[in-house]
Amino acid sequence: MSAPQSEVSQLQSVRLIPSLPLSWVFSLSVPKDAMLIDRKASAIPAIAVPAPSPAQSDTVVLDPSTKNEDIERTSESASVLPLDPFHLRDALKSEKQLLELREHKNGKKLQNYYARQNNLIVSLLKSMEEHTSEARDEEDAARLPVKIAIWASLIANLILCVLQMYAAISALSLSLLATGIDSVFDIGSNILLLWLNRKAESLDVKRWPVGGARLETIGNIVYGFLMSSVNLVVIVESVRDLVTHTSGSVKNFHLPSILAVASALFVKFALFLYCFSLRKNSSQVHVLWEDHRNDLWINGFGILMSTGGSKLRWFLDPMGAVIIALGVIMAWGKTIYGQFELLAGKSAPHGVLQLLTYKSLTFSEEIERIDTVRAYHSGPDFFVEVDIVMDPKTPLWKAHDISEHLQSKIEALPQIERAFVHVDYETSHQPEHRKT
């Protein structure tokens, strides 16, 4: 595998032509016009090796003597392909080789590229059971810390809301009022996320067949619009104060108010550090981490501008409120856009497509080609569509069992909500699900 000239954008689907080098399929960059993967086109010689145990690989080869049996009920008759049928392990770079690459021109970029390629190869060569098991272990290990993060944030936000609203009212500061309003809505955010998470787990599957994974995404969008609307009110009031203010005197400095907001800043910093390591284990914690991160600069800037309005110039306080409110609107605008992308069906990351393509191609010797692989968001998780190609003479029972087994394996992978495996016998047709 050689480093490409430049990395291309992520693919929504992968459908590769038979004559393409196999290295293109699994490199970090895949040409946009690559359209069909052919197992036979790779021209890899068969290697006689002892069959590993099923725990070592998820690649299934049917025993011809069991043609009347369901592979899902047959474990004694199944063997497996070699763990590395395309010799991807040969492309791994050792630590010594990675260090030597730094001596070349653009050595750091080369080193980073091959380090990422090493990680990709290791990921591809893991069985799907290993990916599922690792994700389950991480989830189990993070369950208690995630619960602590959620409840600690809720309790802290409740206490800090009282402190910051006291600070805003006592100091009559618009900058501190902006921080206080943000703290009030932090509580609303925590309660909404908690309620939606529990609601999603208890939905009636007859009324909501696809489950409640999208509820949290919808809740974030609604909450973001509400938060932005309230901050527009803060901007209007601050601008009105700037326009109508006649006295040039500064406002009174109120030390307890500043100390109250400073204590909130300290607590938010501690919660930010705690949630930082857990943000990838839970979408709830990721939203809380973003909220704590935003509150750090909101509270810090609020203290600075409120103090400036009391000690330097009066207009610094309403100006600070405007800047804080605009910052909150921009931050939530970015969050809303990201949530809309998830609902609209944004493509899965390139690495997910690579893993799905490789695992589908090497799943069974009966799968001759991979026609199409699609993975896209439907809320926080992915929907997957895989079109596999088998010999036209493949018995129906075998085509059904292999495709259903592959579908079950894919759905067990982390972040996969649903998988659909379609079986075809040729590749000359137009892509499915495309309006002409």
RAVENRA-V113716 format. One record per pair of residues at least 4 apart in sequence whose ideal C-beta (glycine too) atoms are under 8 Angstrom apart, sorted by the first residue. I is the first residue (numbers start at 1). J is the second residue. If there is no record, write none. Layout:
i->I j->J
i->I j->J
//
This chain:
i->1 j->23
i->1 j->26
i->1 j->27
i->1 j->91
i->1 j->117
i->2 j->23
i->2 j->27
i->3 j->110
i->3 j->113
i->3 j->114
i->4 j->27
i->4 j->28
i->4 j->29
i->6 j->29
i->7 j->28
i->7 j->29
i->8 j->29
i->8 j->30
i->8 j->31
i->8 j->32
i->9 j->32
i->10 j->347
i->10 j->348
i->10 j->349
i->10 j->350
i->10 j->353
i->11 j->30
i->11 j->32
i->11 j->347
i->11 j->350
i->11 j->353
i->12 j->347
i->12 j->374
i->12 j->376
i->13 j->372
i->13 j->373
i->13 j->374
i->13 j->431
i->14 j->25
i->14 j->30
i->14 j->34
i->14 j->37
i->14 j->353
i->14 j->357
i->14 j->370
i->14 j->372
i->14 j->373
i->15 j->34
i->15 j->35
i->15 j->36
i->15 j->37
i->15 j->370
i->15 j->371
i->15 j->372
i->15 j->373
i->15 j->431
i->16 j->20
i->16 j->24
i->16 j->25
i->16 j->34
i->16 j->35
i->16 j->36
i->16 j->37
i->16 j->38
i->16 j->370
i->17 j->34
i->17 j->35
i->17 j->36
i->18 j->36
i->18 j->38
i->18 j->40
i->18 j->41
i->18 j->369
i->19 j->41
i->20 j->24
i->20 j->25
i->20 j->31
i->20 j->34
i->20 j->36
i->20 j->41
i->22 j->26
i->22 j->41
i->22 j->42
i->22 j->44
i->22 j->86
i->23 j->27
i->23 j->91
i->24 j->30
i->24 j->31
i->24 j->34
i->25 j->30
i->25 j->34
i->25 j->37
i->25 j->354
i->25 j->357
i->25 j->358
i->26 j->86
i->26 j->88
i->26 j->120
i->26 j->121
i->26 j->124
i->26 j->354
i->26 j->358
i->27 j->117
i->28 j->113
i->28 j->116
i->28 j->117
i->28 j->120
i->28 j->350
i->30 j->34
i->30 j->350
i->30 j->354
i->36 j->369
i->36 j->370
i->36 j->371
i->36 j->427
i->37 j->357
i->37 j->361
i->37 j->369
i->37 j->370
i->38 j->42
i->38 j->368
i->38 j->369
i->39 j->361
i->39 j->367
i->39 j->368
i->39 j->369
i->40 j->368
i->42 j->86
i->44 j->85
i->44 j->86
i->44 j->87
i->47 j->82
i->49 j->82
i->51 j->79
i->51 j->80
i->52 j->56
i->52 j->57
i->52 j->80
i->52 j->82
i->52 j->83
i->53 j->80
i->54 j->75
i->54 j->78
i->54 j->80
i->55 j->127
i->55 j->129
i->56 j->80
i->56 j->83
i->56 j->127
i->57 j->80
i->57 j->81
i->57 j->83
i->57 j->127
i->58 j->127
i->58 j->128
i->58 j->129
i->58 j->359
i->58 j->363
i->58 j->409
i->59 j->80
i->59 j->81
i->59 j->85
i->59 j->362
i->59 j->363
i->59 j->364
i->60 j->71
i->60 j->78
i->60 j->80
i->60 j->363
i->60 j->364
i->60 j->402
i->60 j->405
i->61 j->78
i->61 j->79
i->61 j->80
i->61 j->81
i->61 j->364
i->61 j->365
i->62 j->66
i->62 j->67
i->62 j->71
i->62 j->77
i->62 j->78
i->62 j->364
i->62 j->365
i->62 j->366
i->62 j->398
i->62 j->402
i->63 j->74
i->63 j->77
i->63 j->78
i->63 j->79
i->65 j->77
i->66 j->71
i->66 j->74
i->66 j->77
i->67 j->395
i->67 j->397
i->67 j->398
i->68 j->397
i->69 j->73
i->69 j->74
i->69 j->77
i->70 j->74
i->70 j->397
i->70 j->401
i->71 j->78
i->71 j->398
i->71 j->401
i->71 j->402
i->71 j->405
i->72 j->401
i->72 j->404
i->72 j->405
i->74 j->78
i->81 j->85
i->81 j->362
i->81 j->365
i->83 j->125
i->84 j->88
i->84 j->89
i->84 j->125
i->85 j->362
i->86 j->362
i->87 j->91
i->88 j->92
i->88 j->121
i->88 j->124
i->88 j->125
i->89 j->121
i->89 j->125
i->91 j->117
i->91 j->121
i->92 j->118
i->92 j->121
i->92 j->122
i->93 j->97
i->93 j->98
i->93 j->101
i->93 j->114
i->93 j->115
i->93 j->117
i->93 j->118
i->94 j->98
i->95 j->99
i->96 j->100
i->97 j->101
i->97 j->114
i->98 j->102
i->98 j->111
i->98 j->114
i->98 j->115
i->99 j->111
i->101 j->107
i->101 j->110
i->101 j->111
i->101 j->114
i->102 j->107
i->102 j->108
i->102 j->110
i->102 j->111
i->103 j->107
i->104 j->110
i->106 j->110
i->107 j->111
i->108 j->112
i->109 j->113
i->110 j->114
i->111 j->115
i->112 j->116
i->113 j->117
i->114 j->118
i->115 j->119
i->116 j->120
i->117 j->121
i->118 j->122
i->119 j->123
i->120 j->124
i->120 j->351
i->120 j->354
i->121 j->125
i->122 j->126
i->123 j->131
i->123 j->351
i->123 j->355
i->124 j->354
i->124 j->355
i->124 j->358
i->124 j->359
i->126 j->130
i->126 j->131
i->127 j->131
i->128 j->132
i->128 j->359
i->128 j->409
i->128 j->410
i->128 j->412
i->128 j->413
i->129 j->133
i->129 j->412
i->130 j->134
i->131 j->135
i->131 j->355
i->131 j->413
i->131 j->414
i->132 j->136
i->132 j->412
i->132 j->413
i->132 j->414
i->133 j->137
i->134 j->138
i->135 j->139
i->135 j->413
i->135 j->414
i->136 j->140
i->137 j->141
i->138 j->142
i->138 j->281
i->139 j->143
i->139 j->281
i->142 j->146
i->142 j->278
i->142 j->281
i->142 j->282
i->143 j->147
i->144 j->148
i->145 j->149
i->145 j->278
i->145 j->281
i->146 j->150
i->146 j->278
i->146 j->281
i->146 j->282
i->146 j->284
i->146 j->285
i->147 j->151
i->148 j->152
i->148 j->274
i->149 j->153
i->149 j->271
i->149 j->274
i->149 j->275
i->149 j->278
i->149 j->282
i->149 j->285
i->149 j->288
i->150 j->154
i->150 j->190
i->150 j->193
i->150 j->194
i->150 j->284
i->150 j->285
i->150 j->288
i->151 j->155
i->152 j->156
i->152 j->271
i->152 j->274
i->153 j->157
i->153 j->186
i->153 j->190
i->153 j->271
i->153 j->275
i->153 j->288
i->153 j->291
i->153 j->292
i->154 j->158
i->154 j->187
i->154 j->190
i->154 j->191
i->154 j->194
i->155 j->159
i->156 j->160
i->156 j->267
i->156 j->268
i->156 j->271
i->157 j->161
i->157 j->183
i->157 j->186
i->157 j->187
i->157 j->190
i->158 j->162
i->158 j->187
i->159 j->163
i->160 j->164
i->160 j->183
i->160 j->186
i->160 j->263
i->160 j->264
i->160 j->267
i->160 j->268
i->161 j->165
i->161 j->180
i->161 j->183
i->161 j->184
i->161 j->186
i->161 j->187
i->162 j->166
i->163 j->167
i->163 j->260
i->163 j->261
i->163 j->263
i->163 j->264
i->164 j->168
i->164 j->176
i->164 j->179
i->164 j->180
i->164 j->183
i->164 j->260
i->164 j->261
i->164 j->264
i->164 j->299
i->165 j->169
i->165 j->180
i->165 j->183
i->165 j->184
i->166 j->170
i->166 j->257
i->166 j->260
i->167 j->171
i->167 j->173
i->167 j->176
i->167 j->179
i->167 j->180
i->167 j->254
i->167 j->256
i->167 j->257
i->167 j->258
i->167 j->260
i->167 j->261
i->168 j->172
i->168 j->173
i->168 j->176
i->168 j->177
i->168 j->179
i->168 j->180
i->168 j->257
i->170 j->254
i->170 j->256
i->170 j->257
i->171 j->176
i->171 j->251
i->171 j->252
i->171 j->254
i->171 j->257
i->171 j->258
i->171 j->306
i->171 j->310
i->172 j->251
i->173 j->177
i->173 j->251
i->173 j->254
i->173 j->257
i->173 j->306
i->173 j->309
i->173 j->310
i->173 j->317
i->174 j->178
i->174 j->234
i->174 j->237
i->174 j->238
i->174 j->241
i->174 j->317
i->174 j->318
i->174 j->320
i->174 j->321
i->175 j->179
i->175 j->301
i->175 j->302
i->175 j->305
i->175 j->306
i->175 j->309
i->175 j->317
i->175 j->318
i->175 j->320
i->175 j->321
i->175 j->324
i->176 j->180
i->176 j->257
i->176 j->261
i->176 j->302
i->176 j->306
i->177 j->181
i->177 j->234
i->177 j->321
i->178 j->182
i->178 j->231
i->178 j->234
i->178 j->238
i->178 j->298
i->178 j->302
i->178 j->320
i->178 j->321
i->178 j->324
i->178 j->325
i->178 j->328
i->179 j->183
i->179 j->261
i->179 j->264
i->179 j->295
i->179 j->298
i->179 j->299
i->179 j->302
i->179 j->324
i->180 j->184
i->181 j->185
i->181 j->230
i->181 j->231
i->181 j->234
i->182 j->186
i->182 j->294
i->182 j->295
i->182 j->298
i->182 j->324
i->182 j->328
i->183 j->187
i->183 j->264
i->183 j->295
i->184 j->188
i->185 j->189
i->185 j->223
i->185 j->226
i->185 j->227
i->185 j->230
i->186 j->190
i->186 j->291
i->186 j->295
i->187 j->191
i->188 j->192
i->188 j->223
i->188 j->226
i->189 j->193
i->189 j->223
i->189 j->227
i->189 j->287
i->189 j->291
i->190 j->194
i->190 j->288
i->191 j->195
i->192 j->196
i->192 j->219
i->192 j->223
i->193 j->197
i->193 j->216
i->193 j->219
i->193 j->284
i->193 j->287
i->193 j->288
i->194 j->198
i->194 j->284
i->195 j->199
i->196 j->200
i->196 j->212
i->196 j->215
i->196 j->216
i->196 j->219
i->197 j->201
i->197 j->216
i->197 j->284
i->198 j->202
i->199 j->203
i->199 j->212
i->199 j->215
i->200 j->211
i->200 j->212
i->200 j->213
i->200 j->215
i->200 j->216
i->201 j->212
i->203 j->207
i->203 j->208
i->203 j->211
i->203 j->212
i->203 j->215
i->204 j->208
i->205 j->209
i->205 j->211
i->208 j->212
i->210 j->214
i->210 j->378
i->210 j->417
i->210 j->418
i->211 j->417
i->213 j->217
i->213 j->378
i->213 j->379
i->213 j->380
i->213 j->381
i->213 j->417
i->214 j->218
i->214 j->343
i->214 j->378
i->214 j->379
i->215 j->219
i->216 j->220
i->216 j->283
i->216 j->284
i->216 j->379
i->216 j->380
i->217 j->221
i->217 j->339
i->217 j->342
i->217 j->343
i->217 j->379
i->217 j->380
i->218 j->222
i->218 j->343
i->219 j->223
i->220 j->224
i->220 j->287
i->220 j->335
i->220 j->336
i->220 j->339
i->221 j->225
i->221 j->336
i->221 j->339
i->221 j->340
i->221 j->343
i->222 j->226
i->223 j->227
i->224 j->228
i->224 j->332
i->224 j->333
i->224 j->335
i->224 j->336
i->224 j->339
i->225 j->229
i->225 j->336
i->226 j->230
i->227 j->231
i->227 j->328
i->227 j->329
i->227 j->332
i->228 j->232
i->228 j->328
i->228 j->329
i->228 j->332
i->228 j->333
i->229 j->233
i->230 j->234
i->231 j->235
i->231 j->325
i->231 j->326
i->231 j->328
i->231 j->329
i->232 j->236
i->232 j->325
i->232 j->329
i->233 j->237
i->234 j->238
i->234 j->321
i->234 j->322
i->234 j->324
i->234 j->325
i->235 j->239
i->235 j->321
i->235 j->322
i->235 j->325
i->235 j->326
i->236 j->240
i->237 j->241
i->237 j->321
i->238 j->242
i->238 j->318
i->238 j->319
i->238 j->321
i->238 j->322
i->238 j->325
i->239 j->243
i->239 j->318
i->239 j->322
i->240 j->244
i->241 j->245
i->241 j->318
i->242 j->315
i->242 j->318
i->242 j->319
i->245 j->314
i->245 j->315
i->245 j->318
i->247 j->314
i->248 j->314
i->249 j->314
i->250 j->309
i->250 j->310
i->250 j->311
i->250 j->312
i->250 j->313
i->250 j->314
i->251 j->309
i->251 j->310
i->251 j->314
i->251 j->317
i->252 j->310
i->253 j->258
i->253 j->307
i->253 j->310
i->253 j->311
i->254 j->258
i->254 j->310
i->255 j->259
i->256 j->260
i->257 j->261
i->257 j->306
i->258 j->262
i->258 j->303
i->258 j->306
i->258 j->307
i->259 j->263
i->260 j->264
i->261 j->265
i->261 j->299
i->261 j->302
i->261 j->303
i->261 j->306
i->262 j->266
i->262 j->299
i->262 j->303
i->263 j->267
i->264 j->268
i->264 j->295
i->264 j->299
i->265 j->269
i->265 j->295
i->265 j->296
i->265 j->299
i->265 j->300
i->265 j->303
i->266 j->270
i->267 j->271
i->268 j->272
i->268 j->292
i->268 j->295
i->268 j->296
i->268 j->299
i->269 j->273
i->269 j->292
i->269 j->296
i->270 j->274
i->271 j->275
i->271 j->288
i->271 j->292
i->272 j->276
i->272 j->289
i->272 j->292
i->272 j->293
i->272 j->296
i->274 j->278
i->275 j->279
i->275 j->285
i->275 j->288
i->275 j->289
i->275 j->292
i->276 j->289
i->278 j->282
i->278 j->285
i->278 j->289
i->279 j->285
i->279 j->286
i->279 j->289
i->280 j->286
i->281 j->285
i->282 j->286
i->283 j->287
i->283 j->380
i->284 j->288
i->285 j->289
i->286 j->290
i->287 j->291
i->287 j->335
i->288 j->292
i->289 j->293
i->290 j->294
i->290 j->331
i->290 j->335
i->291 j->295
i->292 j->296
i->293 j->297
i->294 j->298
i->294 j->327
i->294 j->328
i->294 j->331
i->295 j->299
i->296 j->300
i->297 j->301
i->297 j->327
i->298 j->302
i->298 j->324
i->298 j->327
i->298 j->328
i->299 j->303
i->300 j->304
i->301 j->305
i->301 j->320
i->301 j->323
i->301 j->324
i->301 j->327
i->302 j->306
i->302 j->320
i->302 j->324
i->303 j->307
i->304 j->308
i->304 j->320
i->305 j->309
i->305 j->316
i->305 j->317
i->305 j->319
i->305 j->320
i->305 j->321
i->305 j->323
i->305 j->324
i->306 j->310
i->306 j->317
i->306 j->320
i->307 j->311
i->308 j->312
i->308 j->313
i->308 j->316
i->308 j->317
i->308 j->320
i->309 j->313
i->309 j->314
i->309 j->315
i->309 j->316
i->309 j->317
i->309 j->318
i->309 j->320
i->310 j->317
i->312 j->316
i->315 j->319
i->316 j->320
i->317 j->321
i->318 j->322
i->319 j->323
i->320 j->324
i->321 j->325
i->322 j->326
i->323 j->327
i->324 j->328
i->325 j->329
i->326 j->330
i->327 j->331
i->328 j->332
i->329 j->333
i->330 j->334
i->331 j->335
i->332 j->336
i->333 j->337
i->334 j->338
i->335 j->339
i->336 j->340
i->337 j->341
i->338 j->342
i->339 j->343
i->340 j->344
i->341 j->346
i->341 j->377
i->342 j->346
i->342 j->377
i->342 j->378
i->342 j->379
i->342 j->380
i->343 j->377
i->343 j->378
i->343 j->379
i->344 j->377
i->345 j->376
i->345 j->377
i->345 j->378
i->346 j->376
i->346 j->377
i->347 j->353
i->347 j->375
i->347 j->376
i->347 j->377
i->348 j->352
i->348 j->353
i->348 j->375
i->348 j->376
i->348 j->377
i->348 j->382
i->349 j->353
i->350 j->354
i->351 j->355
i->352 j->356
i->352 j->375
i->352 j->382
i->352 j->415
i->353 j->357
i->353 j->373
i->353 j->375
i->354 j->358
i->355 j->359
i->355 j->413
i->356 j->360
i->356 j->373
i->356 j->375
i->356 j->384
i->356 j->386
i->356 j->410
i->357 j->361
i->357 j->370
i->357 j->373
i->358 j->362
i->359 j->363
i->359 j->409
i->359 j->410
i->360 j->367
i->360 j->370
i->360 j->373
i->360 j->386
i->360 j->388
i->360 j->406
i->360 j->410
i->361 j->367
i->361 j->370
i->363 j->367
i->363 j->402
i->363 j->405
i->363 j->406
i->363 j->409
i->364 j->402
i->364 j->406
i->366 j->390
i->366 j->391
i->366 j->394
i->366 j->398
i->366 j->399
i->366 j->402
i->367 j->388
i->367 j->389
i->367 j->390
i->367 j->402
i->368 j->389
i->368 j->390
i->368 j->391
i->369 j->388
i->369 j->389
i->369 j->427
i->370 j->386
i->370 j->387
i->370 j->388
i->370 j->389
i->371 j->387
i->371 j->388
i->371 j->389
i->371 j->424
i->371 j->427
i->372 j->385
i->372 j->386
i->372 j->387
i->372 j->431
i->372 j->432
i->373 j->384
i->373 j->385
i->373 j->386
i->373 j->387
i->374 j->384
i->374 j->385
i->374 j->386
i->375 j->382
i->375 j->383
i->375 j->384
i->375 j->385
i->376 j->382
i->376 j->383
i->377 j->381
i->377 j->382
i->377 j->383
i->378 j->382
i->378 j->383
i->378 j->417
i->378 j->418
i->379 j->417
i->380 j->415
i->381 j->415
i->381 j->416
i->381 j->417
i->382 j->415
i->382 j->416
i->382 j->417
i->383 j->417
i->383 j->418
i->383 j->419
i->383 j->420
i->384 j->410
i->384 j->416
i->384 j->418
i->384 j->419
i->384 j->420
i->385 j->419
i->385 j->420
i->385 j->422
i->385 j->433
i->386 j->406
i->386 j->410
i->386 j->419
i->386 j->420
i->386 j->421
i->386 j->422
i->387 j->421
i->387 j->422
i->387 j->423
i->387 j->424
i->387 j->432
i->388 j->403
i->388 j->406
i->388 j->421
i->388 j->422
i->388 j->423
i->388 j->424
i->389 j->423
i->389 j->424
i->389 j->425
i->389 j->426
i->389 j->427
i->390 j->394
i->390 j->399
i->390 j->402
i->390 j->423
i->390 j->424
i->390 j->425
i->391 j->425
i->392 j->425
i->392 j->426
i->394 j->398
i->394 j->399
i->394 j->425
i->395 j->399
i->396 j->400
i->397 j->401
i->398 j->402
i->399 j->403
i->399 j->423
i->400 j->404
i->400 j->423
i->401 j->405
i->402 j->406
i->403 j->407
i->403 j->421
i->403 j->422
i->403 j->423
i->404 j->408
i->404 j->421
i->405 j->409
i->406 j->410
i->406 j->421
i->407 j->411
i->407 j->419
i->407 j->420
i->407 j->421
i->408 j->412
i->409 j->413
i->410 j->416
i->410 j->419
i->410 j->421
i->411 j->416
i->411 j->417
i->411 j->418
i->411 j->419
i->412 j->416
i->422 j->432
i->424 j->429
i->430 j->434
i->430 j->436
//
